Amino acid sequence: MSVLAGHPRDHYDVVVAGSGAAGLTAALGAAGAGLSVLVAEKAERLGGTSAVGGGVIWAPGNHLMAAAGFPDSDEDARAYLAAGTGGRMSDDEIASYVRTAPEAVRALCDHGVRMRSLARPDYHPEWAGAARGRGLDQEPFDPRPWPGLAELLRPPTYLPLLTMSERDRLAGAAPDPGLLADRRAAGVRTMGGALVGRLVVAAVARGVDLVVGSPVTGLERSPGGWELVVGSARVTASAVVLASGGFEWSQELREEHLAYPVTPISAPSNTGDGLRLGLAAGAAVAGMTSVWGVPVITPPDAVYDGMPSGRMGNVEMTMPGSVTVNAGGHRFVNEATNYHDLNRAFGAVDPGTGRYTNVPAFLVFDRSYAERYPVAGASPTAPGSWIERADDLAALARLTGIDAAGLVATVAAFNRHARDGRDPEFGRGASPQDRHLGDPAIVPNPCLAPLETPPFYAVPVHAGVLGTAGGLHTDPDGRVLARKDHGGVLHGLFAAGNCAATLFADAYPGGGATLGSAVVRAHRVGRRLARDLTAATGPAGELAAS
């Protein structure tokens, strides 16, 4: 399998900027209606952040849930989203998502994507309408039947070559090295890489052209729709889909829009290209302070695409025998809560000093924890480990800059209750969502155990992002809305994925919300393109203005 070796054609019905799950889903919808489609990828490999992420799609009411024995209903899903977004999503927007998500899942399955329902609870099981099984996991994907495909896909970052269900069953333990070695040797992809691999296969089968190393750097109106600069080529299109990721790797845009500093762990090519193109075309934006947040641990050797990166740290924070504290030595959050809501705690500001209360922060644990669980994929007890350690908590505090008295007092108070499986301060391990990623071998609470066996260890934890979640403002069909001075819709311009403002209005209903927002909107984009362009009567299939 190969992408275009030369320049793309002069004209396409649809040009898609970005080859993640959103861009490929929209491309498949358009190509399925017989439209000519080009997918242009800025990086040298396909897949964007979708290819390096967990690949889970949050989709209430889908047919795979029912097949796995997880009941759901439209009423429950609408109630849950209403509770989670507190009026920020309108009733119509909620109904649209609940109605479209099952359709998008069926379409993905029809394209050859293989998924199964995860036995995970929604992130807020206490809300009305919460359920299990709404998150969909990707089955392993073997690219060998398509020569060249493995080399075309963006490689994984730190995530092991496991499915999410396999990872869940480990309960924080290290994976089987033999299984990982076998999959690595065969080029097998899991999680987001499996999703993108199957979407690329489907796109090529449907005649979609793909180019890599070809950023879209120009976008202007033309008589028949749009004129673009794709790499070194000029291409016209009746419609354009901006699906080029968020802006989390642009320091300028982060400082301009985000509420607090973050460490991105997505594809470093996400520098806001689509956002800038849309703004230049007159687009409106929404939710620009929103992110898909996650706590991040940054080992010194964590580098991806030549850029310093990190790893999700929420599992490490959940495991029993640890606490997470700020520089004062104080806990500040339920460490087992879902990673998105946990990440918000890093934005707290001390009104007296104007400084961030919980930056820096540290994961602190003891030898029992270190011998049982890996941290950032490595053993804390291994010779030459980069993780700070000391024989007592006060000495550990001096090494790391944590207030010693605060840390000693915090751990003593935590231990008194952790022995009984209780956390009266933050309720860690009190909900099914908390316990899901805990260690089931630890009773009575899989998220709690005292820290009492020296030596003690500390690892910095940072506010991080899987991607930004604010961007171009669209209608339910993904049509980009114009700024007030332009008015209405920018006809023929669409956006999906993290290039567009999240459908969930800064909420995170469950694991897979990022891809759920992306593929549901992209499915509607593809459907709208198919309807409008195939029915168009203007020159070169110019998009209808309705």
C-alpha positions as CSV (number, residue, x, y, z in Angstrom):
1,M,0.0,0.0,0.0
2,S,1.3,3.5,-0.8
3,V,0.2,7.1,-0.8
4,L,0.4,9.3,-3.8
5,A,4.0,9.4,-5.0
6,G,3.4,12.6,-7.0
7,H,1.2,15.7,-6.8
8,P,-2.5,15.4,-6.1
9,R,-4.9,16.1,-8.9
10,D,-5.9,19.7,-9.7
11,H,-9.5,19.3,-8.4
12,Y,-11.4,17.2,-5.9
13,D,-14.9,17.3,-4.7
14,V,-13.6,17.2,-1.1
15,V,-10.2,17.9,0.4
16,V,-9.7,16.8,4.0
17,A,-6.8,18.3,6.0
18,G,-5.7,15.7,8.5
19,S,-5.6,11.9,8.6
20,G,-6.8,11.1,12.1
21,A,-10.1,9.3,12.9
22,A,-12.1,12.5,12.2
23,G,-10.6,13.2,8.8
24,L,-10.8,9.6,7.7
25,T,-14.4,9.2,8.9
26,A,-15.5,12.3,7.0
27,A,-13.5,11.2,3.9
28,L,-15.2,7.8,3.9
29,G,-18.6,9.3,4.2
30,A,-17.9,11.5,1.1
31,A,-16.2,8.8,-0.9
32,G,-19.1,6.4,-0.2
33,A,-21.3,8.7,-2.1
34,G,-19.1,8.6,-5.1
35,L,-17.3,11.9,-4.5
36,S,-13.6,12.4,-5.2
37,V,-11.7,12.9,-2.0
38,L,-8.1,13.9,-1.1
39,V,-6.8,13.5,2.5
40,A,-3.7,15.6,3.1
41,E,-1.5,14.9,6.1
42,K,1.0,17.4,7.4
43,A,3.3,14.8,9.0
44,E,5.2,12.0,7.2
45,R,2.9,9.3,8.6
46,L,-0.8,8.9,8.8
47,G,-3.1,9.0,11.8
48,G,-2.4,12.1,13.9
49,T,-3.2,11.9,17.6
50,S,-5.8,9.2,16.9
51,A,-3.0,6.8,16.0
52,V,-1.1,7.4,19.2
53,G,-4.1,7.5,21.6
54,G,-6.2,4.9,23.4
55,G,-8.7,4.5,20.5
56,V,-11.7,4.3,22.7
57,I,-14.9,5.8,21.4
58,W,-17.7,6.9,23.8
59,A,-21.0,6.2,22.0
60,P,-24.1,5.6,24.1
61,G,-26.8,3.3,22.7
62,N,-24.6,1.6,20.2
63,H,-25.3,-2.0,18.9
64,L,-22.0,-3.4,20.3
65,M,-23.2,-2.5,23.8
66,A,-26.3,-4.5,23.4
67,A,-24.4,-7.4,22.0
68,A,-22.2,-7.4,25.1
69,G,-25.1,-7.3,27.4
70,F,-24.9,-3.7,28.6
71,P,-28.4,-2.1,28.5
72,D,-28.8,1.5,27.5
73,S,-31.5,3.9,26.3
74,D,-31.8,7.2,24.6
75,E,-33.5,8.6,27.7
76,D,-30.7,7.5,30.0
77,A,-28.0,8.9,27.6
78,R,-29.8,12.2,27.3
79,A,-30.2,12.5,31.1
80,Y,-26.5,11.7,31.6
81,L,-25.3,14.3,29.2
82,A,-27.7,16.9,30.6
83,A,-26.4,16.3,34.1
84,G,-22.8,16.4,32.9
85,T,-22.9,19.5,30.9
86,G,-25.2,21.5,33.1
87,G,-27.1,23.3,30.3
88,R,-24.0,24.0,28.3
89,M,-25.2,21.5,25.7
90,S,-28.7,22.3,24.5
91,D,-31.4,19.7,24.5
92,D,-31.2,19.6,20.7
93,E,-27.4,19.1,20.8
94,I,-27.7,16.3,23.3
95,A,-30.4,14.6,21.2
96,S,-28.3,15.0,18.1
97,Y,-25.3,13.2,19.7
98,V,-27.4,10.4,21.2
99,R,-29.1,9.8,17.9
100,T,-26.0,10.0,15.7
101,A,-23.5,8.1,17.9
102,P,-25.1,4.6,17.1
103,E,-25.2,5.5,13.5
104,A,-21.6,6.5,13.4
105,V,-20.6,3.2,15.2
106,R,-22.5,1.1,12.6
107,A,-20.9,3.1,9.8
108,L,-17.4,2.5,11.3
109,C,-18.2,-1.2,11.6
110,D,-19.4,-1.3,7.9
111,H,-16.0,0.2,7.0
112,G,-14.2,-2.7,8.6
113,V,-13.4,-1.2,12.0
114,R,-13.6,-3.9,14.7
115,M,-14.6,-2.9,18.2
116,R,-16.0,-4.3,21.3
117,S,-17.8,-2.8,24.3
118,L,-15.6,-2.1,27.4
119,A,-16.9,-3.0,30.8
120,R,-16.1,0.4,32.1
121,P,-18.5,2.7,33.9
122,D,-19.1,6.2,32.8
123,Y,-16.9,8.7,34.6
124,H,-19.7,10.0,36.8
125,P,-21.8,6.9,37.8
126,E,-23.5,9.1,40.4
127,W,-25.2,11.1,37.6
128,A,-28.7,10.2,36.3
129,G,-28.5,8.0,33.3
130,A,-25.0,6.7,33.8
131,A,-24.2,3.2,32.3
132,R,-21.4,0.7,31.7
133,G,-20.2,-0.3,28.3
134,R,-20.5,3.0,26.3
135,G,-16.8,3.0,25.6
136,L,-15.7,0.9,22.6
137,D,-12.3,-0.7,22.4
138,Q,-10.4,-1.5,19.2
139,E,-9.5,-5.0,18.4
140,P,-5.8,-5.7,17.4
141,F,-5.0,-4.9,13.8
142,D,-2.5,-6.8,11.7
143,P,-1.3,-4.7,8.7
144,R,0.7,-7.4,7.0
145,P,-2.0,-8.2,4.3
146,W,-1.4,-4.6,3.1
147,P,2.3,-4.2,2.3
148,G,3.7,-0.8,3.2
149,L,0.8,0.1,5.5
150,A,2.7,-0.4,8.7
151,E,5.3,2.1,7.6
152,L,2.6,4.6,6.7
153,L,1.0,4.7,10.1
154,R,2.3,7.0,12.8
155,P,4.0,4.8,15.4
156,P,2.7,4.5,19.0
157,T,4.2,6.5,21.7
158,Y,4.4,4.8,25.1
159,L,1.2,2.9,25.1
160,P,1.8,-0.9,25.1
161,L,0.6,-3.0,22.2
162,L,-2.5,-4.1,24.2
163,T,-6.2,-3.5,23.8
164,M,-7.8,-1.4,26.5
165,S,-9.6,-4.4,27.8
166,E,-6.3,-6.3,28.1
167,R,-4.8,-3.3,29.9
168,D,-7.7,-3.0,32.3
169,R,-7.3,-6.7,33.3
170,L,-3.7,-6.0,34.3
171,A,-4.9,-3.9,37.2
172,G,-1.7,-1.8,37.1
173,A,0.7,-4.8,36.7
174,A,3.3,-5.0,33.9
175,P,2.1,-6.7,30.6
176,D,3.4,-10.0,29.3
177,P,6.7,-9.1,27.5
178,G,6.4,-12.1,25.2
179,L,3.0,-11.0,23.9
180,L,4.3,-7.5,23.3
181,A,7.4,-8.8,21.5
182,D,5.3,-11.0,19.3
183,R,3.0,-8.1,18.4
184,R,5.9,-5.8,17.8
185,A,7.6,-8.3,15.5
186,A,4.4,-8.7,13.5
187,G,3.7,-5.0,13.3
188,V,0.4,-5.4,15.0
189,R,-1.3,-2.2,16.2
190,T,-3.8,-1.8,19.0
191,M,-5.8,1.1,20.4
192,G,-5.8,4.1,18.2
193,G,-3.3,2.7,15.8
194,A,-5.7,-0.2,15.1
195,L,-8.6,2.2,14.4
196,V,-6.6,4.4,12.0
197,G,-5.1,1.3,10.3
198,R,-8.5,0.0,9.4
199,L,-9.8,3.4,8.4
200,V,-6.9,3.8,6.0
201,V,-7.6,0.4,4.5
202,A,-11.2,1.4,4.0
203,A,-10.3,4.8,2.5
204,V,-7.9,3.4,-0.1
205,A,-10.5,0.7,-1.0
206,R,-13.0,3.5,-1.7
207,G,-10.6,5.4,-3.9
208,V,-9.6,8.2,-1.5
209,D,-6.2,9.7,-2.4
210,L,-3.8,10.3,0.5
211,V,-0.7,12.4,0.6
212,V,1.8,12.7,3.5
213,G,4.3,15.5,4.3
214,S,1.7,17.8,2.7
215,P,0.4,20.5,5.1
216,V,-2.5,22.6,3.9
217,T,-1.0,26.1,4.1
218,G,-3.4,28.1,2.0
219,L,-7.2,28.3,1.9
220,E,-9.1,30.9,-0.2
221,R,-12.4,31.1,-1.8
222,S,-12.6,30.2,-5.5
223,P,-15.4,30.4,-8.1
224,G,-16.2,26.7,-7.6
225,G,-15.6,26.5,-3.9
226,W,-12.1,26.7,-2.4
227,E,-8.5,26.9,-3.6
228,L,-5.9,25.3,-1.3
229,V,-2.1,25.0,-1.1
230,V,-1.4,21.3,-0.3
231,G,2.3,20.8,0.1
232,S,3.7,22.4,-3.0
233,A,0.6,21.9,-5.1
234,R,-2.4,24.1,-5.7
235,V,-5.7,22.2,-5.5
236,T,-9.3,23.4,-5.9
237,A,-12.2,21.7,-4.1
238,S,-15.9,22.1,-3.8
239,A,-15.7,21.5,-0.1
240,V,-12.9,21.4,2.6
241,V,-12.9,19.5,5.9
242,L,-10.4,20.9,8.5
243,A,-9.5,17.9,10.7
244,S,-5.9,18.7,11.5
245,G,-5.9,18.4,15.3
246,G,-5.8,20.9,18.1
247,F,-3.2,23.6,19.0
248,E,-1.6,22.0,22.1
249,W,1.9,22.0,20.6
250,S,1.8,25.7,19.8
251,Q,3.3,27.6,22.7
252,E,1.9,30.9,21.3
253,L,-1.7,29.6,21.1
254,R,-1.5,27.8,24.5
255,E,-0.4,31.0,26.2
256,E,-3.0,33.0,24.4
257,H,-6.0,30.7,25.2
258,L,-5.4,28.1,27.9
259,A,-6.0,28.8,31.6
260,Y,-2.9,27.2,33.0
261,P,0.3,25.6,31.6
262,V,0.0,22.1,30.2
263,T,2.3,19.3,28.9
264,P,0.9,17.8,25.6
265,I,1.4,14.1,24.9
266,S,-0.3,14.0,21.5
267,A,1.1,14.2,18.0
268,P,3.6,17.1,17.9
269,S,2.2,18.1,14.5
270,N,-0.8,19.6,16.3
271,T,0.2,23.3,16.1
272,G,-3.2,24.8,15.2
273,D,-2.9,24.8,11.4
274,G,-6.6,24.2,10.8
275,L,-7.6,26.7,13.4
276,R,-5.5,29.4,11.7
277,L,-6.8,28.6,8.3
278,G,-10.4,28.8,9.5
279,L,-9.8,32.1,11.3
280,A,-8.3,33.6,8.1
281,A,-11.4,32.5,6.3
282,G,-13.6,34.3,8.7
283,A,-14.6,31.4,11.1
284,A,-16.0,31.8,14.6
285,V,-14.4,29.9,17.5
286,A,-15.8,28.4,20.7
287,G,-14.5,26.9,23.9
288,M,-10.9,28.0,23.3
289,T,-9.9,27.4,27.0
290,S,-11.1,23.8,26.8
291,V,-8.7,20.8,26.8
292,W,-8.9,17.0,27.0
293,G,-7.0,17.0,30.3
294,V,-4.9,14.3,31.9
295,P,-2.2,14.1,34.6
296,V,1.2,13.5,33.0
297,I,4.5,11.9,34.2
298,T,7.6,13.0,32.2
299,P,10.5,10.5,32.3
300,P,13.7,12.2,31.1
301,D,13.8,9.9,28.1
302,A,10.2,10.6,27.0
303,V,10.6,11.9,23.5
304,Y,8.2,11.6,20.6
305,D,8.9,13.0,17.1
306,G,12.0,14.6,18.5
307,M,9.9,16.6,21.1
308,P,9.9,16.1,24.9
309,S,6.7,14.3,25.8
310,G,5.3,12.3,28.7
311,R,2.9,9.5,29.8
312,M,-0.6,9.5,31.3
313,G,-0.2,9.2,35.1
314,N,-3.7,8.5,36.2
315,V,-3.2,4.8,36.8
316,E,-0.2,5.4,38.9
317,M,-2.1,7.9,41.0
318,T,-5.0,5.4,41.4
319,M,-3.0,2.5,42.7
320,P,-3.0,1.8,46.4
321,G,0.0,2.8,48.5
322,S,0.4,6.3,47.0
323,V,-0.7,9.9,47.5
324,T,-0.3,12.9,45.2
325,V,0.7,16.2,47.0
326,N,1.6,19.7,46.2
327,A,4.7,21.5,47.2
328,G,3.2,22.1,50.6
329,G,2.9,18.4,51.1
330,H,-0.9,18.4,51.0
331,R,-3.2,16.2,49.0
332,F,-5.5,18.3,46.8
333,V,-7.7,15.8,44.9
334,N,-9.2,12.4,44.8
335,E,-6.3,10.7,43.0
336,A,-8.6,8.0,41.5
337,T,-11.1,10.3,39.9
338,N,-11.3,10.4,36.1
339,Y,-8.2,12.0,34.5
340,H,-10.0,14.9,32.9
341,D,-11.7,16.2,36.0
342,L,-8.5,15.4,38.1
343,N,-6.5,17.6,35.7
344,R,-8.6,20.6,36.5
345,A,-7.2,20.6,40.1
346,F,-3.8,21.9,38.6
347,G,-5.5,25.1,37.6
348,A,-6.4,26.2,41.2
349,V,-4.9,29.5,42.1
350,D,-3.9,30.8,45.6
351,P,-5.8,34.1,45.9
352,G,-3.2,35.4,48.3
353,T,-0.2,34.9,46.0
354,G,-1.8,34.6,42.5
355,R,0.3,31.4,42.0
356,Y,-0.9,27.9,41.1
357,T,-1.6,26.1,44.3
358,N,-0.9,22.6,43.0
359,V,2.0,23.2,40.7
360,P,4.4,21.5,41.2
361,A,2.8,18.3,42.3
362,F,4.3,14.9,43.2
363,L,3.2,11.3,43.3
364,V,4.6,9.8,46.5
365,F,4.7,6.1,47.3
366,D,6.6,3.5,49.3
367,R,8.6,0.3,48.6
368,S,5.6,-2.0,48.6
369,Y,4.0,0.1,45.8
370,A,7.4,0.3,43.9
371,E,7.8,-3.5,44.0
372,R,4.2,-4.1,42.8
373,Y,3.5,-1.5,40.1
374,P,5.4,0.1,37.3
375,V,5.7,3.9,37.1
376,A,5.7,5.5,33.7
377,G,6.4,2.0,32.3
378,A,9.4,1.3,34.4
379,S,10.3,-0.3,37.8
380,P,11.1,2.4,40.4
381,T,13.5,-0.1,42.1
382,A,15.5,-0.8,39.0
383,P,19.2,0.2,39.1
384,G,19.8,3.7,37.8
385,S,16.1,4.7,38.1
386,W,15.5,8.4,37.6
387,I,12.9,8.4,40.3
388,E,13.9,10.2,43.6
389,R,14.0,8.0,46.7
390,A,15.0,8.4,50.3
391,D,14.9,6.3,53.5
392,D,12.3,8.5,55.2
393,L,9.6,11.0,54.1
394,A,11.4,14.1,55.5
395,A,14.5,13.3,53.5
396,L,12.4,12.7,50.4
397,A,10.8,16.0,50.9
398,R,14.2,17.8,51.1
399,L,15.3,16.1,47.8
400,T,12.2,17.2,45.9
401,G,11.4,20.6,47.5
402,I,8.2,19.4,49.2
403,D,7.5,20.9,52.6
404,A,8.7,18.2,55.0
405,A,6.3,18.8,57.9
406,G,3.4,19.0,55.5
407,L,4.3,15.7,53.8
408,V,4.9,13.8,57.0
409,A,1.6,15.0,58.5
410,T,-0.3,14.3,55.3
411,V,0.9,10.7,55.0
412,A,0.3,10.0,58.7
413,A,-3.3,11.2,58.4
414,F,-3.8,9.3,55.2
415,N,-2.4,6.1,56.6
416,R,-4.7,6.1,59.6
417,H,-7.7,5.7,57.4
418,A,-6.2,3.9,54.4
419,R,-5.6,0.8,56.7
420,D,-9.3,0.6,56.9
421,G,-9.9,1.3,53.2
422,R,-11.3,4.8,53.8
423,D,-10.5,8.3,52.6
424,P,-12.7,10.8,54.5
425,E,-10.9,13.8,53.0
426,F,-11.5,13.0,49.3
427,G,-13.4,9.7,49.1
428,R,-10.9,7.9,47.0
429,G,-12.1,4.5,45.9
430,A,-15.7,5.3,46.9
431,S,-17.2,5.0,43.4
432,P,-17.2,2.3,40.7
433,Q,-15.3,4.6,38.4
434,D,-12.5,5.0,41.0
435,R,-12.3,1.3,41.7
436,H,-12.3,0.2,38.1
437,L,-8.6,1.0,37.6
438,G,-7.6,0.0,41.1
439,D,-5.9,-3.2,42.3
440,P,-8.7,-5.8,43.0
441,A,-6.2,-7.8,45.1
442,I,-6.2,-5.0,47.7
443,V,-9.2,-5.1,50.0
444,P,-11.4,-3.6,51.2
445,N,-10.6,-0.7,48.9
446,P,-8.6,-1.4,45.7
447,C,-7.4,2.3,45.6
448,L,-6.1,2.6,49.2
449,A,-3.2,1.2,51.2
450,P,-0.9,3.0,53.7
451,L,2.6,4.3,52.8
452,E,4.8,2.8,55.5
453,T,7.5,0.7,54.1
454,P,10.8,2.5,53.3
455,P,12.4,3.6,51.1
456,F,9.9,6.2,49.8
457,Y,9.7,7.6,46.3
458,A,8.5,10.7,44.6
459,V,7.7,11.5,40.9
460,P,6.7,14.9,39.6
461,V,3.2,15.0,38.1
462,H,2.1,17.7,35.6
463,A,-1.1,19.0,34.1
464,G,-1.3,17.5,30.7
465,V,-3.5,17.3,27.6
466,L,-4.4,14.6,25.2
467,G,-5.4,17.6,22.9
468,T,-7.1,20.9,23.0
469,A,-10.9,20.8,22.9
470,G,-11.7,24.3,21.7
471,G,-11.6,25.5,18.1
472,L,-13.7,26.3,15.1
473,H,-17.4,26.7,15.9
474,T,-19.6,24.5,13.8
475,D,-23.3,23.6,13.4
476,P,-24.4,20.0,14.2
477,D,-23.4,18.9,10.7
478,G,-19.9,20.3,11.1
479,R,-20.3,23.3,8.9
480,V,-18.0,26.0,10.1
481,L,-19.9,29.1,11.4
482,A,-18.8,32.5,10.3
483,R,-17.9,35.3,12.7
484,K,-20.6,37.9,13.3
485,D,-19.0,40.3,10.9
486,H,-19.2,37.6,8.2
487,G,-22.6,36.1,9.1
488,G,-24.1,32.7,8.8
489,V,-22.2,29.6,7.6
490,L,-18.9,29.5,5.6
491,H,-20.4,27.4,2.8
492,G,-18.3,24.5,1.8
493,L,-16.0,24.7,4.9
494,F,-16.3,21.9,7.6
495,A,-14.4,21.0,10.7
496,A,-14.2,17.9,12.9
497,G,-12.0,16.4,15.6
498,N,-9.9,18.7,17.8
499,C,-9.7,21.3,15.2
500,A,-13.4,22.0,16.1
501,A,-14.9,23.0,19.4
502,T,-15.8,20.0,21.5
503,L,-19.4,18.8,21.2
504,F,-19.4,18.2,25.0
505,A,-18.9,21.8,26.1
506,D,-15.8,21.1,28.2
507,A,-17.4,18.1,29.9
508,Y,-15.9,14.5,29.7
509,P,-18.7,12.0,30.1
510,G,-16.6,8.9,29.8
511,G,-13.5,7.2,28.5
512,G,-13.4,7.8,24.7
513,A,-15.2,11.2,24.8
514,T,-12.4,12.7,22.6
515,L,-12.9,10.3,19.8
516,G,-16.6,10.1,20.4
517,S,-16.9,13.9,19.7
518,A,-14.6,13.5,16.7
519,V,-16.2,10.6,14.9
520,V,-19.8,11.6,15.6
521,R,-19.3,15.0,14.1
522,A,-17.2,13.6,11.2
523,H,-19.9,11.1,10.4
524,R,-22.4,14.0,10.1
525,V,-19.9,15.9,8.0
526,G,-19.6,13.0,5.6
527,R,-23.3,12.6,5.4
528,R,-23.8,16.3,4.8
529,L,-21.1,16.3,2.1
530,A,-22.8,13.3,0.4
531,R,-26.2,15.0,0.5
532,D,-25.1,18.4,-0.7
533,L,-22.4,17.7,-3.3
534,T,-24.3,14.9,-5.0
535,A,-27.4,17.1,-5.2
536,A,-25.5,20.3,-6.2
537,T,-26.2,21.9,-9.6
538,G,-23.5,24.6,-9.5
539,P,-20.3,24.5,-11.4
540,A,-17.8,21.8,-10.4
541,G,-20.3,20.5,-7.9
542,E,-20.3,23.7,-5.8
543,L,-21.8,23.1,-2.4
544,A,-25.4,24.1,-2.0
545,A,-26.0,27.1,0.2
546,S,-28.9,25.7,2.1
